[in-house]
Amino acid sequence: MTQLQKLIDRLESHIPDFEKTNPVVSQSTIGWQIDHSLLVINNVVDQLKDSDPASYKWKIKWIRIYIQITNKIPRGKVRVPKSVKPVDVATIEELKTKLELARKNIADIPTLPANSYFTHPFFGDLNVKPAIWFLKLHTKHHLKIVEDILKN
């Protein structure tokens, strides 16, 4: 869990730059990248908490296996699901509120049954251990975009 907590800290460190953008890297602002990452974390943990572990069923998904092997999400290949797409530009206060909720949610993960799960649109059902892997991978993906925006 500490890796995910450190990634949250890195997201927080970029909040002062929330209005910056670089159209060569992304059409979205740094604030959008942070907001989206936090929405994903909070929604995934909510789904883990609300799931029925007895209903979890593992299925092979080749796209998940490929992403697990490469440990990288390709840029610009997937549309953001509406449930985790920021609608409005978040303020610094809103980002900080979502950040604190994400910290609380991450702290709750170890208390969940191992087969609590969420359903990813491409990867299928992911129980707690692969859900943590996904959250780390997804957060790193958006942090890399943030860093590329700042670099250029």
C-alpha positions in Angstrom: 0.0 0.0 0.0 2.9 2.4 0.6 3.7 2.6 -3.1 0.2 3.7 -3.8 0.4 6.2 -1.0 3.6 7.6 -2.4 2.0 8.0 -5.8 -0.8 10.0 -4.1 1.9 12.2 -2.5 3.3 12.8 -6.0 -0.1 13.7 -7.3 -0.5 16.2 -4.5 2.9 17.8 -5.2 1.6 18.8 -8.7 -1.5 20.5 -7.5 0.1 24.0 -7.6 0.6 23.4 -11.3 -3.0 22.4 -11.9 -3.7 25.0 -14.6 -0.7 24.1 -16.7 -1.1 22.4 -20.0 1.0 21.4 -23.1 -1.1 20.6 -26.2 1.9 18.6 -27.6 1.6 16.2 -24.7 -2.1 16.3 -23.9 -5.2 18.5 -24.4 -5.9 18.3 -20.7 -4.5 20.3 -17.9 -2.4 18.9 -15.0 -5.5 19.5 -12.8 -7.5 17.3 -15.1 -4.9 14.5 -14.9 -4.9 14.7 -11.1 -8.7 14.9 -10.9 -9.1 11.9 -13.2 -6.5 9.8 -11.3 -8.3 10.6 -8.0 -11.7 9.8 -9.4 -10.4 6.4 -10.6 -8.9 5.6 -7.2 -12.0 6.6 -5.3 -14.4 4.9 -7.7 -12.4 1.6 -7.8 -12.2 1.5 -4.0 -16.0 2.2 -3.7 -16.7 -0.7 -6.1 -14.3 -2.9 -4.1 -16.2 -2.0 -0.9 -19.6 -2.5 -2.5 -18.9 -5.8 -4.2 -19.9 -9.2 -3.1 -16.7 -11.3 -2.9 -18.7 -14.5 -3.4 -19.6 -13.2 -6.9 -16.0 -12.7 -8.0 -15.1 -14.8 -11.0 -11.6 -14.7 -12.6 -11.6 -14.9 -16.4 -8.6 -14.8 -18.8 -8.4 -11.4 -20.6 -5.5 -11.2 -23.1 -5.4 -7.4 -23.0 -4.9 -7.5 -19.2 -2.1 -10.1 -19.6 -0.4 -7.9 -22.3 -0.7 -4.8 -20.1 0.6 -6.8 -17.1 3.6 -8.0 -19.1 4.5 -4.6 -20.5 3.4 -2.8 -17.3 2.5 0.2 -19.4 -0.8 1.8 -20.6 -0.5 3.0 -24.1 -1.2 6.7 -24.5 -4.2 8.0 -26.4 -5.6 4.5 -27.2 -8.6 4.5 -24.8 -11.5 6.8 -24.2 -12.1 7.8 -20.5 -15.3 6.2 -19.1 -17.9 8.9 -18.2 -17.9 7.7 -14.6 -14.3 8.9 -14.1 -14.1 11.8 -16.6 -13.9 15.1 -14.9 -16.7 17.3 -16.2 -15.7 20.7 -14.7 -12.2 22.0 -14.0 -11.6 21.2 -10.3 -10.4 23.9 -8.0 -7.4 23.4 -5.7 -9.8 22.9 -2.8 -11.7 20.2 -4.7 -8.5 18.4 -5.6 -7.4 18.4 -2.0 -10.7 17.0 -0.8 -10.6 14.2 -3.4 -7.0 13.6 -2.4 -7.9 13.1 1.2 -10.7 10.8 0.3 -8.3 8.8 -1.8 -5.9 8.5 1.1 -8.7 7.3 3.3 -9.8 4.8 0.7 -6.3 3.5 0.1 -6.0 2.9 3.9 -9.3 0.9 3.8 -8.1 -1.5 1.1 -6.3 -3.9 3.5 -9.5 -4.4 5.5 -11.4 -5.7 2.5 -11.9 -9.4 1.7 -9.3 -10.6 -0.9 -12.1 -11.3 -3.4 -13.7 -7.9 -3.2 -13.6 -6.8 -6.8 -14.4 -4.1 -9.4 -15.1 -4.6 -13.1 -12.7 -2.9 -15.4 -14.1 -2.2 -18.9 -11.2 -4.0 -20.6 -9.6 -6.1 -17.9 -12.8 -7.6 -16.5 -13.2 -8.4 -12.8 -10.1 -7.5 -10.7 -10.0 -8.6 -7.1 -8.0 -6.7 -4.5 -4.5 -7.7 -5.4 -4.8 -6.9 -9.2 -6.9 -3.9 -8.4 -4.0 -2.4 -6.4 -1.7 -3.3 -9.4 -4.1 -1.4 -11.7 -4.4 1.6 -9.4 -0.6 1.9 -9.3 -0.2 1.4 -13.0 -3.0 3.9 -13.9 -1.7 6.6 -11.4 1.9 6.2 -12.8 0.5 6.6 -16.3 -1.1 9.9 -15.5 1.9 11.1 -13.4 4.1 10.5 -16.4 1.8 12.7 -18.5 1.9 15.4 -15.8 5.7 15.2 -15.8 5.8 15.4 -19.6 3.6 18.5 -19.6 5.9 20.1 -17.1 9.1 19.0 -19.0 8.1 20.5 -22.4 
